[in-house]
Amino acid sequence: MENKLDKIFEFLSDPDLKVTGVFDKISEGIDDIKSDINSIMERDPAASSPAEVLLLYSGLHAVAAYRVAHRLDKNGHKLTARAISQAAKFFTDIEIHPSAKIGKNLFIDHGAGVVIGETAEVGDNCTIYQGVTLGGTGKHVGKRHPTIGNNVMIGAGAKVLGPFKVGDNSKIAAGAVVLNEIPEGSTAVGMPARVVKREGVKPEESCTSDLDQIHIPDPVAQELCKLNKRIEELEKKLEEKEQETKNDTL
């Protein structure tokens, strides 16, 4: 199956076919799909073959449909573009507005319940898990959805709401609700999300290879630990003071 798939890609990418603008667009689409498949193979240990990714991965199907709808949307065919995006939503349970701007190699893993709004922007090599929303916070016009940088991982169920930026190489923890800008190379945790800087220098590897959603610092737990430590110190001082008072009485 993989050999047949490679032959199909090779045939459709043949320069002799690029005799019209239509074939140029087809070739661009083929290149995008091949790049998306390769990035999924690198990031998903469950992907056993390119053929499996092409035929069975709803995230890939949703992104492919978006790219077609986006081109139509840019050329003024708004209704047709929305019709394609809604059809893709019906089959994949992933809703990507045709006017959103998405970079190369977006991997939507599992994908159920993912929503990407009209003015959202997603950089290159990003990973989005199921239940993620890139949404707005009101009815105002203009830019109202987030801008996601390159190499960003957004964990399952996270909500990123508002017209701010999530910096490159950042990680949004599962279930986080992000309402403010996230600096580059940071991790956002909690509801509402708090920024946790990574220990030491900036990460050498991008978040596309760091997909761990479990071993993430918990700022709430850290604050509770600080409070417990402070309470213990105060209790110790109080006991010492009581002991001094008792000794003076004697």
C-alpha positions in Angstrom: 0.0 0.0 0.0 2.8 2.4 0.9 4.5 1.8 -2.5 1.3 2.5 -4.3 0.8 5.7 -2.3 4.3 6.9 -3.2 3.7 6.2 -6.8 0.5 8.3 -6.7 2.3 11.2 -5.1 5.1 10.9 -7.6 2.7 10.9 -10.5 0.7 13.9 -9.3 3.9 15.8 -8.5 5.3 15.3 -12.0 6.4 18.6 -13.5 4.8 17.7 -16.8 1.4 17.9 -15.2 2.0 21.5 -14.1 0.7 23.0 -17.3 -2.0 25.1 -15.8 -2.7 27.0 -12.6 -5.1 24.2 -11.6 -2.3 21.6 -11.7 -0.1 24.0 -9.8 -2.7 24.2 -7.0 -3.1 20.4 -7.0 0.7 20.0 -6.8 0.8 22.5 -3.9 -1.9 20.5 -2.1 -0.1 17.3 -2.6 3.1 18.7 -1.2 1.2 20.0 1.9 -0.4 16.6 2.5 2.9 14.8 2.1 4.5 17.2 4.6 1.6 16.8 7.0 1.8 13.0 6.8 5.6 13.0 7.5 5.2 15.3 10.5 2.4 13.0 11.9 4.6 10.0 11.4 7.4 11.7 13.4 5.2 12.8 16.3 2.6 10.0 16.7 3.9 6.6 18.0 0.6 5.1 17.0 1.0 5.9 13.3 2.2 2.6 11.7 2.3 3.8 8.1 1.7 6.8 5.8 -1.2 5.0 4.3 -2.9 4.7 7.7 -2.4 8.4 8.3 -3.7 9.4 4.9 -6.8 7.2 5.1 -7.8 7.1 8.8 -6.5 10.3 10.6 -9.4 12.7 11.0 -7.0 15.5 12.0 -5.3 15.3 8.6 -8.6 15.2 6.8 -9.8 18.3 8.7 -6.6 20.2 7.9 -6.7 19.2 4.2 -10.3 20.3 3.9 -9.4 23.6 5.6 -6.6 24.3 3.1 -9.2 23.9 0.2 -11.7 26.1 2.0 -9.1 28.7 2.9 -8.1 29.1 -0.7 -11.8 29.6 -1.7 -12.3 32.0 1.2 -9.3 34.1 0.1 -10.8 34.3 -3.4 -14.1 35.5 -2.2 -16.1 32.3 -2.3 -17.2 32.6 1.3 -20.3 30.4 1.2 -18.6 27.6 -0.6 -15.7 27.8 1.8 -18.0 27.6 4.8 -19.9 24.7 3.3 -16.7 22.7 2.9 -15.6 23.5 6.5 -19.0 22.5 7.9 -18.9 19.2 5.9 -15.5 18.6 7.3 -16.8 19.3 10.8 -19.6 16.7 10.2 -17.2 14.0 9.2 -14.3 14.8 11.6 -15.8 16.6 14.6 -13.2 19.3 14.0 -14.3 22.9 13.1 -11.7 25.1 11.5 -13.0 28.4 10.1 -11.9 29.0 6.5 -10.5 32.5 7.4 -8.2 31.2 10.1 -4.5 31.2 9.2 -2.7 27.9 9.8 1.0 27.2 9.1 2.8 24.0 8.0 2.6 20.6 9.7 -0.3 21.2 12.1 -1.0 17.9 13.9 -4.5 17.6 15.4 -4.3 14.4 17.4 -7.6 12.5 17.8 -9.3 15.9 17.2 -12.8 15.4 18.6 -14.2 18.8 19.7 -11.4 21.0 18.4 -12.6 24.5 17.4 -10.3 27.1 15.6 -12.0 30.5 15.2 -12.2 32.9 12.3 -9.2 35.2 13.2 -7.1 32.6 14.9 -3.5 32.1 13.6 -1.5 28.9 14.2 2.2 28.7 13.4 4.3 25.9 12.0 4.8 22.5 13.6 2.1 22.8 16.3 0.3 20.0 18.0 -3.3 20.3 19.2 -5.1 17.6 21.2 -8.8 16.8 21.4 -11.2 19.3 23.0 -9.1 22.4 22.3 -10.7 25.7 21.6 -9.0 28.7 20.0 -11.8 31.1 20.6 -12.8 34.7 21.2 -14.2 36.4 24.3 -16.9 38.7 22.8 -18.8 40.0 19.8 -16.4 42.7 18.9 -15.2 42.7 15.3 -11.6 42.5 14.1 -8.9 40.3 15.6 -10.6 38.4 18.5 -8.9 35.0 18.5 -5.4 33.9 19.6 -2.2 33.8 17.7 -0.3 30.6 18.3 3.5 30.6 17.7 5.6 27.9 16.2 6.3 24.6 17.9 3.5 25.0 20.4 1.8 22.0 22.1 -1.8 22.6 23.4 -3.0 19.8 25.7 -6.4 18.0 25.7 -9.4 20.2 26.7 -7.4 23.5 26.9 -9.2 26.7 26.0 -7.2 29.7 24.6 -9.6 32.6 24.5 -8.8 36.1 23.2 -6.7 38.1 20.8 -3.2 37.6 22.3 -0.2 35.6 21.4 1.1 32.3 22.7 4.9 32.4 22.2 7.0 29.9 20.2 8.1 26.7 21.9 5.4 27.0 24.6 3.2 24.3 26.1 -0.4 24.7 27.3 -1.3 22.0 29.8 -4.4 19.8 29.5 -7.5 21.5 30.8 -5.9 25.0 31.1 -7.9 28.1 30.4 -5.6 30.7 28.9 -6.8 34.3 29.0 -3.6 36.3 28.7 -0.4 36.3 26.6 2.1 33.4 27.1 5.8 34.3 26.7 8.0 32.2 24.5 9.3 28.9 25.9 6.8 28.9 28.8 4.3 26.4 30.2 0.7 27.6 31.1 -1.1 25.6 33.7 -4.5 25.9 35.5 -7.8 27.7 35.3 -7.2 30.6 34.7 -3.8 29.6 33.4 -0.6 30.7 35.1 2.8 30.8 33.4 5.5 28.5 34.7 8.9 29.2 33.2 10.9 26.1 32.5 13.9 25.4 34.7 17.3 26.7 33.4 17.9 27.7 29.8 15.4 27.5 26.9 14.5 24.1 25.8 16.8 22.7 23.1 14.0 20.7 21.5 10.8 22.0 20.2 7.4 21.1 21.8 6.7 18.9 18.8 9.0 16.3 20.3 8.1 17.1 23.9 4.5 15.9 24.1 4.4 15.0 27.8 1.2 16.4 29.2 1.6 14.9 32.7 5.0 15.9 34.2 4.2 19.7 34.2 4.8 22.0 37.2 1.6 22.9 39.1 1.8 26.5 40.3 -1.2 26.1 42.7 0.5 23.1 44.4 3.8 25.1 44.6 2.0 28.0 46.3 0.3 25.7 48.7 3.7 24.2 49.6 5.0 27.7 50.3 2.1 28.5 52.5 2.4 25.2 54.5 6.1 25.9 55.0 5.3 29.4 56.2 2.6 28.1 58.6 5.1 25.6 60.1 7.6 28.4 60.6 5.1 30.6 62.3 3.8 27.7 64.5 7.4 27.0 65.6 8.0 30.6 66.5 4.7 30.7 68.4 5.7 27.6 70.4 9.0 29.1 71.2 7.3 32.3 72.4 4.9 30.4 74.5 7.8 28.5 76.1 9.7 31.7 76.8 6.5 33.2 78.5 6.1 30.1 80.5 9.7 30.1 81.7 9.4 33.8 82.7 6.3 33.0 84.7 8.1 30.3 86.6 
